[in-house]
Structure formats: C-alpha cells, structure tokens
Amino acid sequence: MAKIEPFEKYIDQYEAWFVHNRYAYQSEIEAVRYHLPNEGRGLEIGVGCGLFAKPLGIHYGVDPSEKMCTRA
C-alpha cells in the first residue's frame, strides 16, 4: 500500500472525523492559530482537504494526495 493510499481512498471518512469530533477540531485550530504570525502569507505543508487552511486563512498548500488537494 502506498503511503498516501489511505488518504486517496478514505477521504470522506477522514473529513467525517473532524465533523464528529468538532470540539477537538476547533481546539486544534485555535492552538495552531495562536502560533501563527499576524502578518504575511502562509503555506500549509500537508494541507489535505484544507480543513485547517480555510479557517486559518491560509491560501496556499501542498499535499502528496492529489484527491485531497483537489478537494481543498
């Protein structure tokens, strides 16, 4: 199994975890937000579906999973 295969194959299940665990998700977003600079542009490495990039205002990202990048 390729290292990215689970992310290509189970993209809906991956996103569903964040929906079902929304308090943990929000807590993680706030923890990351606390450490981000107030100015400049960002690039998220491993952007996945953009579940962190979008609420954090990060407009650029890369990910080895083409399907996740397409969804982002």
PyMOL Python script that loads the backbone (N, CA, C, O; Angstrom):
from pymol import cmd

cmd.read_pdbstr("""\
ATOM      1  N   MET A   1       0.849  -1.181   0.000  1.00  0.00           N
ATOM      2  CA  MET A   1       0.000   0.000   0.000  1.00  0.00           C
ATOM      3  C   MET A   1       0.893   1.243   0.000  1.00  0.00           C
ATOM      4  O   MET A   1       1.779   1.381   0.843  1.00  0.00           O
ATOM      5  N   ALA A   2       0.653   2.124  -0.935  1.00  0.00           N
ATOM      6  CA  ALA A   2       1.395   3.389  -0.982  1.00  0.00           C
ATOM      7  C   ALA A   2       1.076   4.209   0.262  1.00  0.00           C
ATOM      8  O   ALA A   2      -0.014   4.104   0.824  1.00  0.00           O
ATOM      9  N   LYS A   3       2.020   5.013   0.680  1.00  0.00           N
ATOM     10  CA  LYS A   3       1.835   5.802   1.903  1.00  0.00           C
ATOM     11  C   LYS A   3       0.654   6.755   1.831  1.00  0.00           C
ATOM     12  O   LYS A   3       0.057   7.080   2.857  1.00  0.00           O
ATOM     13  N   ILE A   4       0.313   7.204   0.635  1.00  0.00           N
ATOM     14  CA  ILE A   4      -0.814   8.140   0.523  1.00  0.00           C
ATOM     15  C   ILE A   4      -2.132   7.437   0.209  1.00  0.00           C
ATOM     16  O   ILE A   4      -3.181   8.081   0.197  1.00  0.00           O
ATOM     17  N   GLU A   5      -2.099   6.151  -0.041  1.00  0.00           N
ATOM     18  CA  GLU A   5      -3.310   5.442  -0.445  1.00  0.00           C
ATOM     19  C   GLU A   5      -4.480   5.616   0.525  1.00  0.00           C
ATOM     20  O   GLU A   5      -5.602   5.826   0.063  1.00  0.00           O
ATOM     21  N   PRO A   6      -4.281   5.541   1.842  1.00  0.00           N
ATOM     22  CA  PRO A   6      -5.428   5.755   2.738  1.00  0.00           C
ATOM     23  C   PRO A   6      -6.071   7.126   2.560  1.00  0.00           C
ATOM     24  O   PRO A   6      -7.287   7.265   2.693  1.00  0.00           O
ATOM     25  N   PHE A   7      -5.262   8.133   2.261  1.00  0.00           N
ATOM     26  CA  PHE A   7      -5.801   9.481   2.084  1.00  0.00           C
ATOM     27  C   PHE A   7      -6.503   9.637   0.740  1.00  0.00           C
ATOM     28  O   PHE A   7      -7.389  10.480   0.596  1.00  0.00           O
ATOM     29  N   GLU A   8      -6.116   8.835  -0.237  1.00  0.00           N
ATOM     30  CA  GLU A   8      -6.796   8.834  -1.528  1.00  0.00           C
ATOM     31  C   GLU A   8      -8.105   8.048  -1.439  1.00  0.00           C
ATOM     32  O   GLU A   8      -9.103   8.410  -2.062  1.00  0.00           O
ATOM     33  N   LYS A   9      -8.086   6.983  -0.667  1.00  0.00           N
ATOM     34  CA  LYS A   9      -9.206   6.040  -0.624  1.00  0.00           C
ATOM     35  C   LYS A   9     -10.281   6.416   0.398  1.00  0.00           C
ATOM     36  O   LYS A   9     -11.466   6.181   0.161  1.00  0.00           O
ATOM     37  N   TYR A  10      -9.881   6.994   1.526  1.00  0.00           N
ATOM     38  CA  TYR A  10     -10.817   7.233   2.630  1.00  0.00           C
ATOM     39  C   TYR A  10     -11.007   8.722   2.922  1.00  0.00           C
ATOM     40  O   TYR A  10     -11.112   9.122   4.082  1.00  0.00           O
ATOM     41  N   ILE A  11     -11.050   9.522   1.892  1.00  0.00           N
ATOM     42  CA  ILE A  11     -11.128  10.968   2.064  1.00  0.00           C
ATOM     43  C   ILE A  11     -12.401  11.389   2.814  1.00  0.00           C
ATOM     44  O   ILE A  11     -12.348  12.289   3.653  1.00  0.00           O
ATOM     45  N   ASP A  12     -13.529  10.759   2.528  1.00  0.00           N
ATOM     46  CA  ASP A  12     -14.773  11.122   3.205  1.00  0.00           C
ATOM     47  C   ASP A  12     -14.737  10.753   4.690  1.00  0.00           C
ATOM     48  O   ASP A  12     -15.219  11.509   5.534  1.00  0.00           O
ATOM     49  N   GLN A  13     -14.169   9.596   5.001  1.00  0.00           N
ATOM     50  CA  GLN A  13     -14.051   9.180   6.396  1.00  0.00           C
ATOM     51  C   GLN A  13     -13.104  10.094   7.158  1.00  0.00           C
ATOM     52  O   GLN A  13     -13.330  10.394   8.331  1.00  0.00           O
ATOM     53  N   TYR A  14     -12.045  10.536   6.490  1.00  0.00           N
ATOM     54  CA  TYR A  14     -11.093  11.460   7.107  1.00  0.00           C
ATOM     55  C   TYR A  14     -11.799  12.760   7.510  1.00  0.00           C
ATOM     56  O   TYR A  14     -11.663  13.226   8.642  1.00  0.00           O
ATOM     57  N   GLU A  15     -12.543  13.327   6.582  1.00  0.00           N
ATOM     58  CA  GLU A  15     -13.261  14.568   6.874  1.00  0.00           C
ATOM     59  C   GLU A  15     -14.343  14.353   7.927  1.00  0.00           C
ATOM     60  O   GLU A  15     -14.582  15.238   8.749  1.00  0.00           O
ATOM     61  N   ALA A  16     -14.998  13.203   7.917  1.00  0.00           N
ATOM     62  CA  ALA A  16     -16.069  12.919   8.870  1.00  0.00           C
ATOM     63  C   ALA A  16     -15.551  12.922  10.302  1.00  0.00           C
ATOM     64  O   ALA A  16     -16.281  13.301  11.217  1.00  0.00           O
ATOM     65  N   TRP A  17     -14.304  12.506  10.513  1.00  0.00           N
ATOM     66  CA  TRP A  17     -13.750  12.509  11.869  1.00  0.00           C
ATOM     67  C   TRP A  17     -13.811  13.913  12.453  1.00  0.00           C
ATOM     68  O   TRP A  17     -14.153  14.084  13.623  1.00  0.00           O
ATOM     69  N   PHE A  18     -13.483  14.912  11.654  1.00  0.00           N
ATOM     70  CA  PHE A  18     -13.487  16.294  12.131  1.00  0.00           C
ATOM     71  C   PHE A  18     -14.900  16.795  12.410  1.00  0.00           C
ATOM     72  O   PHE A  18     -15.099  17.616  13.306  1.00  0.00           O
ATOM     73  N   VAL A  19     -15.871  16.315  11.662  1.00  0.00           N
ATOM     74  CA  VAL A  19     -17.265  16.685  11.900  1.00  0.00           C
ATOM     75  C   VAL A  19     -17.748  16.057  13.210  1.00  0.00           C
ATOM     76  O   VAL A  19     -18.370  16.730  14.032  1.00  0.00           O
ATOM     77  N   HIS A  20     -17.463  14.785  13.398  1.00  0.00           N
ATOM     78  CA  HIS A  20     -17.920  14.067  14.594  1.00  0.00           C
ATOM     79  C   HIS A  20     -17.160  14.482  15.851  1.00  0.00           C
ATOM     80  O   HIS A  20     -17.658  14.308  16.963  1.00  0.00           O
ATOM     81  N   ASN A  21     -15.985  15.017  15.682  1.00  0.00           N
ATOM     82  CA  ASN A  21     -15.154  15.446  16.810  1.00  0.00           C
ATOM     83  C   ASN A  21     -14.894  16.943  16.727  1.00  0.00           C
ATOM     84  O   ASN A  21     -13.758  17.401  16.852  1.00  0.00           O
ATOM     85  N   ARG A  22     -15.958  17.687  16.516  1.00  0.00           N
ATOM     86  CA  ARG A  22     -15.825  19.115  16.228  1.00  0.00           C
ATOM     87  C   ARG A  22     -15.160  19.907  17.344  1.00  0.00           C
ATOM     88  O   ARG A  22     -14.493  20.902  17.062  1.00  0.00           O
ATOM     89  N   TYR A  23     -15.317  19.503  18.600  1.00  0.00           N
ATOM     90  CA  TYR A  23     -14.687  20.251  19.690  1.00  0.00           C
ATOM     91  C   TYR A  23     -13.172  20.059  19.681  1.00  0.00           C
ATOM     92  O   TYR A  23     -12.422  21.003  19.929  1.00  0.00           O
ATOM     93  N   ALA A  24     -12.730  18.855  19.401  1.00  0.00           N
ATOM     94  CA  ALA A  24     -11.295  18.604  19.273  1.00  0.00           C
ATOM     95  C   ALA A  24     -10.744  19.369  18.069  1.00  0.00           C
ATOM     96  O   ALA A  24      -9.670  19.966  18.139  1.00  0.00           O
ATOM     97  N   TYR A  25     -11.485  19.344  16.974  1.00  0.00           N
ATOM     98  CA  TYR A  25     -11.096  20.059  15.757  1.00  0.00           C
ATOM     99  C   TYR A  25     -10.955  21.558  16.032  1.00  0.00           C
ATOM    100  O   TYR A  25      -9.948  22.163  15.665  1.00  0.00           O
ATOM    101  N   GLN A  26     -11.947  22.150  16.668  1.00  0.00           N
ATOM    102  CA  GLN A  26     -11.886  23.585  16.968  1.00  0.00           C
ATOM    103  C   GLN A  26     -10.737  23.905  17.911  1.00  0.00           C
ATOM    104  O   GLN A  26     -10.079  24.937  17.770  1.00  0.00           O
ATOM    105  N   SER A  27     -10.499  23.033  18.859  1.00  0.00           N
ATOM    106  CA  SER A  27      -9.396  23.228  19.789  1.00  0.00           C
ATOM    107  C   SER A  27      -8.057  23.205  19.055  1.00  0.00           C
ATOM    108  O   SER A  27      -7.176  24.013  19.346  1.00  0.00           O
ATOM    109  N   GLU A  28      -7.902  22.295  18.117  1.00  0.00           N
ATOM    110  CA  GLU A  28      -6.674  22.221  17.333  1.00  0.00           C
ATOM    111  C   GLU A  28      -6.495  23.468  16.472  1.00  0.00           C
ATOM    112  O   GLU A  28      -5.387  23.993  16.362  1.00  0.00           O
ATOM    113  N   ILE A  29      -7.567  23.939  15.870  1.00  0.00           N
ATOM    114  CA  ILE A  29      -7.489  25.152  15.055  1.00  0.00           C
ATOM    115  C   ILE A  29      -7.022  26.329  15.905  1.00  0.00           C
ATOM    116  O   ILE A  29      -6.149  27.090  15.489  1.00  0.00           O
ATOM    117  N   GLU A  30      -7.597  26.479  17.086  1.00  0.00           N
ATOM    118  CA  GLU A  30      -7.212  27.599  17.955  1.00  0.00           C
ATOM    119  C   GLU A  30      -5.767  27.466  18.436  1.00  0.00           C
ATOM    120  O   GLU A  30      -5.073  28.473  18.576  1.00  0.00           O
ATOM    121  N   ALA A  31      -5.306  26.252  18.687  1.00  0.00           N
ATOM    122  CA  ALA A  31      -3.917  26.045  19.102  1.00  0.00           C
ATOM    123  C   ALA A  31      -2.958  26.451  17.984  1.00  0.00           C
ATOM    124  O   ALA A  31      -1.930  27.077  18.245  1.00  0.00           O
ATOM    125  N   VAL A  32      -3.287  26.101  16.752  1.00  0.00           N
ATOM    126  CA  VAL A  32      -2.440  26.481  15.615  1.00  0.00           C
ATOM    127  C   VAL A  32      -2.516  27.995  15.400  1.00  0.00           C
ATOM    128  O   VAL A  32      -1.496  28.647  15.180  1.00  0.00           O
ATOM    129  N   ARG A  33      -3.720  28.546  15.465  1.00  0.00           N
ATOM    130  CA  ARG A  33      -3.908  29.986  15.260  1.00  0.00           C
ATOM    131  C   ARG A  33      -3.046  30.795  16.239  1.00  0.00           C
ATOM    132  O   ARG A  33      -2.480  31.821  15.864  1.00  0.00           O
ATOM    133  N   TYR A  34      -2.949  30.346  17.461  1.00  0.00           N
ATOM    134  CA  TYR A  34      -2.177  31.033  18.495  1.00  0.00           C
ATOM    135  C   TYR A  34      -0.708  31.195  18.081  1.00  0.00           C
ATOM    136  O   TYR A  34      -0.061  32.176  18.447  1.00  0.00           O
ATOM    137  N   HIS A  35      -0.192  30.231  17.318  1.00  0.00           N
ATOM    138  CA  HIS A  35       1.222  30.253  16.948  1.00  0.00           C
ATOM    139  C   HIS A  35       1.496  30.858  15.567  1.00  0.00           C
ATOM    140  O   HIS A  35       2.652  30.953  15.155  1.00  0.00           O
ATOM    141  N   LEU A  36       0.468  31.259  14.866  1.00  0.00           N
ATOM    142  CA  LEU A  36       0.658  31.862  13.550  1.00  0.00           C
ATOM    143  C   LEU A  36       1.002  33.342  13.683  1.00  0.00           C
ATOM    144  O   LEU A  36       0.519  34.016  14.593  1.00  0.00           O
ATOM    145  N   PRO A  37       1.834  33.844  12.779  1.00  0.00           N
ATOM    146  CA  PRO A  37       2.113  35.284  12.809  1.00  0.00           C
ATOM    147  C   PRO A  37       0.878  36.076  12.387  1.00  0.00           C
ATOM    148  O   PRO A  37       0.005  35.558  11.690  1.00  0.00           O
ATOM    149  N   ASN A  38       0.814  37.313  12.809  1.00  0.00           N
ATOM    150  CA  ASN A  38      -0.331  38.166  12.480  1.00  0.00           C
ATOM    151  C   ASN A  38      -0.261  38.725  11.070  1.00  0.00           C
ATOM    152  O   ASN A  38      -1.271  39.194  10.544  1.00  0.00           O
ATOM    153  N   GLU A  39       0.903  38.684  10.450  1.00  0.00           N
ATOM    154  CA  GLU A  39       1.088  39.257   9.112  1.00  0.00           C
ATOM    155  C   GLU A  39       1.693  38.226   8.179  1.00  0.00           C
ATOM    156  O   GLU A  39       2.241  37.212   8.611  1.00  0.00           O
ATOM    157  N   GLY A  40       1.583  38.507   6.895  1.00  0.00           N
ATOM    158  CA  GLY A  40       2.233  37.689   5.880  1.00  0.00           C
ATOM    159  C   GLY A  40       1.315  36.638   5.290  1.00  0.00           C
ATOM    160  O   GLY A  40       0.130  36.554   5.614  1.00  0.00           O
ATOM    161  N   ARG A  41       1.901  35.844   4.417  1.00  0.00           N
ATOM    162  CA  ARG A  41       1.179  34.766   3.760  1.00  0.00           C
ATOM    163  C   ARG A  41       1.730  33.449   4.276  1.00  0.00           C
ATOM    164  O   ARG A  41       2.884  33.363   4.694  1.00  0.00           O
ATOM    165  N   GLY A  42       0.899  32.437   4.241  1.00  0.00           N
ATOM    166  CA  GLY A  42       1.316  31.133   4.730  1.00  0.00           C
ATOM    167  C   GLY A  42       1.172  30.053   3.678  1.00  0.00           C
ATOM    168  O   GLY A  42       0.424  30.192   2.710  1.00  0.00           O
ATOM    169  N   LEU A  43       1.896  28.988   3.889  1.00  0.00           N
ATOM    170  CA  LEU A  43       1.836  27.792   3.061  1.00  0.00           C
ATOM    171  C   LEU A  43       1.692  26.617   4.008  1.00  0.00           C
ATOM    172  O   LEU A  43       2.524  26.429   4.896  1.00  0.00           O
ATOM    173  N   GLU A  44       0.646  25.824   3.828  1.00  0.00           N
ATOM    174  CA  GLU A  44       0.473  24.649   4.678  1.00  0.00           C
ATOM    175  C   GLU A  44       1.032  23.431   3.962  1.00  0.00           C
ATOM    176  O   GLU A  44       0.605  23.092   2.859  1.00  0.00           O
ATOM    177  N   ILE A  45       1.987  22.784   4.600  1.00  0.00           N
ATOM    178  CA  ILE A  45       2.560  21.542   4.086  1.00  0.00           C
ATOM    179  C   ILE A  45       1.693  20.409   4.625  1.00  0.00           C
ATOM    180  O   ILE A  45       1.506  20.289   5.836  1.00  0.00           O
ATOM    181  N   GLY A  46       1.164  19.581   3.728  1.00  0.00           N
ATOM    182  CA  GLY A  46       0.232  18.543   4.144  1.00  0.00           C
ATOM    183  C   GLY A  46      -1.158  19.126   4.344  1.00  0.00           C
ATOM    184  O   GLY A  46      -1.827  18.845   5.338  1.00  0.00           O
ATOM    185  N   VAL A  47      -1.579  19.939   3.392  1.00  0.00           N
ATOM    186  CA  VAL A  47      -2.840  20.676   3.504  1.00  0.00           C
ATOM    187  C   VAL A  47      -4.063  19.757   3.508  1.00  0.00           C
ATOM    188  O   VAL A  47      -5.130  20.152   3.978  1.00  0.00           O
ATOM    189  N   GLY A  48      -3.921  18.559   2.999  1.00  0.00           N
ATOM    190  CA  GLY A  48      -5.060  17.642   2.966  1.00  0.00           C
ATOM    191  C   GLY A  48      -6.232  18.269   2.251  1.00  0.00           C
ATOM    192  O   GLY A  48      -6.088  18.768   1.135  1.00  0.00           O
ATOM    193  N   CYS A  49      -7.387  18.248   2.877  1.00  0.00           N
ATOM    194  CA  CYS A  49      -8.619  18.804   2.289  1.00  0.00           C
ATOM    195  C   CYS A  49      -8.790  20.283   2.572  1.00  0.00           C
ATOM    196  O   CYS A  49      -9.782  20.879   2.150  1.00  0.00           O
ATOM    197  N   GLY A  50      -7.857  20.881   3.268  1.00  0.00           N
ATOM    198  CA  GLY A  50      -7.951  22.293   3.588  1.00  0.00           C
ATOM    199  C   GLY A  50      -8.743  22.575   4.854  1.00  0.00           C
ATOM    200  O   GLY A  50      -9.149  23.711   5.095  1.00  0.00           O
ATOM    201  N   LEU A  51      -8.965  21.547   5.663  1.00  0.00           N
ATOM    202  CA  LEU A  51      -9.777  21.715   6.869  1.00  0.00           C
ATOM    203  C   LEU A  51      -9.152  22.649   7.897  1.00  0.00           C
ATOM    204  O   LEU A  51      -9.859  23.204   8.738  1.00  0.00           O
ATOM    205  N   PHE A  52      -7.855  22.826   7.841  1.00  0.00           N
ATOM    206  CA  PHE A  52      -7.188  23.785   8.722  1.00  0.00           C
ATOM    207  C   PHE A  52      -6.865  25.063   7.967  1.00  0.00           C
ATOM    208  O   PHE A  52      -6.977  26.159   8.515  1.00  0.00           O
ATOM    209  N   ALA A  53      -6.468  24.925   6.721  1.00  0.00           N
ATOM    210  CA  ALA A  53      -6.075  26.090   5.934  1.00  0.00           C
ATOM    211  C   ALA A  53      -7.217  27.102   5.805  1.00  0.00           C
ATOM    212  O   ALA A  53      -7.011  28.302   5.988  1.00  0.00           O
ATOM    213  N   LYS A  54      -8.391  26.623   5.498  1.00  0.00           N
ATOM    214  CA  LYS A  54      -9.511  27.542   5.263  1.00  0.00           C
ATOM    215  C   LYS A  54      -9.838  28.383   6.497  1.00  0.00           C
ATOM    216  O   LYS A  54      -9.851  29.609   6.388  1.00  0.00           O
ATOM    217  N   PRO A  55     -10.102  27.790   7.667  1.00  0.00           N
ATOM    218  CA  PRO A  55     -10.435  28.635   8.816  1.00  0.00           C
ATOM    219  C   PRO A  55      -9.273  29.487   9.309  1.00  0.00           C
ATOM    220  O   PRO A  55      -9.483  30.483  10.001  1.00  0.00           O
ATOM    221  N   LEU A  56      -8.045  29.100   8.957  1.00  0.00           N
ATOM    222  CA  LEU A  56      -6.879  29.870   9.384  1.00  0.00           C
ATOM    223  C   LEU A  56      -6.469  30.923   8.349  1.00  0.00           C
ATOM    224  O   LEU A  56      -5.520  31.674   8.573  1.00  0.00           O
ATOM    225  N   GLY A  57      -7.176  30.979   7.229  1.00  0.00           N
ATOM    226  CA  GLY A  57      -6.885  31.976   6.208  1.00  0.00           C
ATOM    227  C   GLY A  57      -5.618  31.695   5.424  1.00  0.00           C
ATOM    228  O   GLY A  57      -4.988  32.616   4.907  1.00  0.00           O
ATOM    229  N   ILE A  58      -5.240  30.425   5.333  1.00  0.00           N
ATOM    230  CA  ILE A  58      -4.051  30.034   4.559  1.00  0.00           C
ATOM    231  C   ILE A  58      -4.517  29.697   3.151  1.00  0.00           C
ATOM    232  O   ILE A  58      -5.341  28.803   2.958  1.00  0.00           O
ATOM    233  N   HIS A  59      -3.984  30.418   2.167  1.00  0.00           N
ATOM    234  CA  HIS A  59      -4.466  30.279   0.793  1.00  0.00           C
ATOM    235  C   HIS A  59      -3.615  29.361  -0.068  1.00  0.00           C
ATOM    236  O   HIS A  59      -3.978  29.086  -1.212  1.00  0.00           O
ATOM    237  N   TYR A  60      -2.500  28.883   0.448  1.00  0.00           N
ATOM    238  CA  TYR A  60      -1.603  28.044  -0.339  1.00  0.00           C
ATOM    239  C   TYR A  60      -1.280  26.783   0.446  1.00  0.00           C
ATOM    240  O   TYR A  60      -1.069  26.829   1.658  1.00  0.00           O
ATOM    241  N   GLY A  61      -1.242  25.654  -0.259  1.00  0.00           N
ATOM    242  CA  GLY A  61      -0.903  24.409   0.403  1.00  0.00           C
ATOM    243  C   GLY A  61      -0.455  23.356  -0.592  1.00  0.00           C
ATOM    244  O   GLY A  61      -0.772  23.420  -1.780  1.00  0.00           O
ATOM    245  N   VAL A  62       0.282  22.399  -0.087  1.00  0.00           N
ATOM    246  CA  VAL A  62       0.722  21.259  -0.892  1.00  0.00           C
ATOM    247  C   VAL A  62       0.400  19.985  -0.120  1.00  0.00           C
ATOM    248  O   VAL A  62       0.348  19.982   1.110  1.00  0.00           O
ATOM    249  N   ASP A  63       0.186  18.912  -0.859  1.00  0.00           N
ATOM    250  CA  ASP A  63      -0.099  17.622  -0.255  1.00  0.00           C
ATOM    251  C   ASP A  63       0.215  16.549  -1.286  1.00  0.00           C
ATOM    252  O   ASP A  63      -0.013  16.762  -2.477  1.00  0.00           O
ATOM    253  N   PRO A  64       0.730  15.403  -0.860  1.00  0.00           N
ATOM    254  CA  PRO A  64       1.021  14.351  -1.820  1.00  0.00           C
ATOM    255  C   PRO A  64      -0.235  13.674  -2.376  1.00  0.00           C
ATOM    256  O   PRO A  64      -0.163  13.000  -3.403  1.00  0.00           O
ATOM    257  N   SER A  65      -1.379  13.841  -1.717  1.00  0.00           N
ATOM    258  CA  SER A  65      -2.622  13.242  -2.184  1.00  0.00           C
ATOM    259  C   SER A  65      -3.314  14.187  -3.164  1.00  0.00           C
ATOM    260  O   SER A  65      -3.799  15.252  -2.783  1.00  0.00           O
ATOM    261  N   GLU A  66      -3.349  13.786  -4.407  1.00  0.00           N
ATOM    262  CA  GLU A  66      -3.993  14.611  -5.433  1.00  0.00           C
ATOM    263  C   GLU A  66      -5.483  14.797  -5.148  1.00  0.00           C
ATOM    264  O   GLU A  66      -6.030  15.877  -5.373  1.00  0.00           O
ATOM    265  N   LYS A  67      -6.134  13.752  -4.655  1.00  0.00           N
ATOM    266  CA  LYS A  67      -7.563  13.849  -4.362  1.00  0.00           C
ATOM    267  C   LYS A  67      -7.829  14.849  -3.238  1.00  0.00           C
ATOM    268  O   LYS A  67      -8.794  15.612  -3.295  1.00  0.00           O
ATOM    269  N   MET A  68      -6.980  14.843  -2.229  1.00  0.00           N
ATOM    270  CA  MET A  68      -7.178  15.797  -1.137  1.00  0.00           C
ATOM    271  C   MET A  68      -6.929  17.223  -1.613  1.00  0.00           C
ATOM    272  O   MET A  68      -7.669  18.134  -1.243  1.00  0.00           O
ATOM    273  N   CYS A  69      -5.909  17.425  -2.417  1.00  0.00           N
ATOM    274  CA  CYS A  69      -5.615  18.765  -2.951  1.00  0.00           C
ATOM    275  C   CYS A  69      -6.774  19.261  -3.801  1.00  0.00           C
ATOM    276  O   CYS A  69      -7.138  20.435  -3.740  1.00  0.00           O
ATOM    277  N   THR A  70      -7.340  18.385  -4.576  1.00  0.00           N
ATOM    278  CA  THR A  70      -8.476  18.764  -5.421  1.00  0.00           C
ATOM    279  C   THR A  70      -9.651  19.204  -4.552  1.00  0.00           C
ATOM    280  O   THR A  70     -10.329  20.181  -4.872  1.00  0.00           O
ATOM    281  N   ARG A  71      -9.891  18.499  -3.471  1.00  0.00           N
ATOM    282  CA  ARG A  71     -10.993  18.874  -2.583  1.00  0.00           C
ATOM    283  C   ARG A  71     -10.681  20.188  -1.870  1.00  0.00           C
ATOM    284  O   ARG A  71     -11.579  21.001  -1.655  1.00  0.00           O
ATOM    285  N   ALA A  72      -9.426  20.401  -1.505  1.00  0.00           N
ATOM    286  CA  ALA A  72      -9.040  21.649  -0.828  1.00  0.00           C
ATOM    287  C   ALA A  72      -9.310  22.809  -1.740  1.00  0.00           C
ATOM    288  O   ALA A  72      -9.059  23.956  -1.371  1.00  0.00           O
TER     289      ALA A  72
END
""", "prot")
cmd.dss("prot")
cmd.show_as("cartoon", "prot")
cmd.util.cbc("prot")
cmd.orient("prot")
